[in-house]
Amino acid sequence: MFTLRRVTVPVLPAGAEPIRVLHVSDLHMAPWQRDKQSWVRSLAQLRPDLVVDTGDNLGHEEGIDGIEAAFAGYENIPGVYVNGSNDYHGPLRKNWLRYLIRHSGGVKDTPADLDTARLERFFRDGLGWIGLNNAVGSLTIKGTRLDFFGVDDPHIGRDRLDRLTGLIDSQQDEETLDEDATDAERTVTVGVAHAPYRRVLASFVTHGADLILAGHTHGGQVCVPFFGALVTNCDIPRRQVKGLSVWRHAYRSAHLHVSAGLGTSIYAPVRFACLPEATLLTLVPAER
């Protein structure tokens, strides 16, 4: 029951053309999941202006074959991506009741056992997307400049928030920008991460993000009607486990969109009251 959500985000400068952003996350792809591959492939027909992939694309040691099939046809669509823990490590059998006690973050990162290099080559060289794993980048779409910064997966401690300021400063030093205020107003800053931990969201807001995109939570995966998610698998409040909200920190704020994602672990292939989804965000001018 793959579902496309549609939301409007008032984040662009006055007079800017709307920008349509396809946010996909947590595919956890296995090679035999052809229905999922076909559905993701069909989303290219929406002709979004930008794709943001917030990680956990792989769900099997041969999942990259399914990812390449799913994103066939996206070659001419600009995009950015970050990795999730499952882009490095294959799924494990575990007692999922532990999630009711505490989230699974904070585990020590170990050497990758999946073909992460091939995944990134496909995104970077095959699709022309910008990698934002502890990195910055920029795109100009319909006359609006989008400045991106991102981190590698905070869930396994790969994020380097301590480097963000230097990365952003270096990006600004290398760019030739008009000092005209009008040009400055045409820039929107977007933060991207896989797991929306509080420390990451706070840092992104501090560094000037207007919009933050993340995944990881699966929307709770198993939800109770009229109550919502039981767990988030990170420290974000349950009320913000999926969808569009606002994250506030130190007298500043940013729009936050958390994708409930499209997949699950192959060892826990169950969703309840939480459909697998992607989201088409339409960025529009903010009301002043």
Sequence and secondary structure as in RCSB ss.txt:
>XXXX:A:sequence
MFTLRRVTVPVLPAGAEPIRVLHVSDLHMAPWQRDKQSWVRSLAQLRPDLVVDTGDNLGHEEGIDGIEAAFAGYE
NIPGVYVNGSNDYHGPLRKNWLRYLIRHSGGVKDTPADLDTARLERFFRDGLGWIGLNNAVGSLTIKGTRLDFFG
VDDPHIGRDRLDRLTGLIDSQQDEETLDEDATDAERTVTVGVAHAPYRRVLASFVTHGADLILAGHTHGGQVCVP
FFGALVTNCDIPRRQVKGLSVWRHAYRSAHLHVSAGLGTSIYAPVRFACLPEATLLTLVPAER
>XXXX:A:secstr
  EEEEEEEEEE TT   EEEEEE    B TT HHHHHHHHHGGGG  SEEEE S  B STTHHHHHHHHTTT T
TS EEE   GGGTS      GGGGGTS S S       S HHHHHHIIIIIS  EE TTEEEEEEETTEEEEEEE
 S GGGT   GGGHHHHHHHHHHHS     HHHHHTEEEEEE SS  HHHHHHHHHTT SEEEE  SGGGSBEET
TTEES  SSSS GGGSSEEEEEEETTEEEEEEE   S   TTS   BS   EEEEEEEEE   
